[in-house]
Amino acid sequence: MASTDKDLLQALALHYDDLVEHIRRRFSNQHFARDVVHDVCVQILEKPPLKAINVPIAFLRRATLNRAIDRRRAESTRSLYVQSQIAVVEQHRDDLDGAMALEFEQRLRALLAVIESLPDRQRQVFLLHRIHGMPQQEIADALEISLNMVAQHFMRAMRTLAKRWQPEA
């Protein structure tokens, strides 16, 4: 490491707190200021200045200020991008939710129309068994029909629903 690089790193170590305070006053964030000064330190270690620095503290103040401005711009750009992406996702999610709700409502109306079109006894058996969860024997007793007739009405209702209602369409 050239003596100018060593002098610059010594100035950085000596004026570390002043540099952090300089950035903190401008950007009102202690953690941000420390990150910026650390970034400048790493930058100097990885890629030392090509020319000799006459006034190291002036160079360091300018370098930290420039780095702080670059970081804020990058953060602002990143934040705007993320917010725009969130807005796009939210918009599509709302559209999708609305579309899904509309599709569900349309399918439900189609199902209700098919159920309403069933003959009375089939509709009654279907609703008691599927919607109200009644066992077939209880339905037979309540409607005063045989268990076999309950099974037949239910199977006919199910076949009609399978033919007329297309939930995947």
Helices and strands as residue ranges (DSSP letters): H 3-14, H 16-27, H 30-46, H 56-117, H 120-126, I 127-131, H 136-143, H 147-164
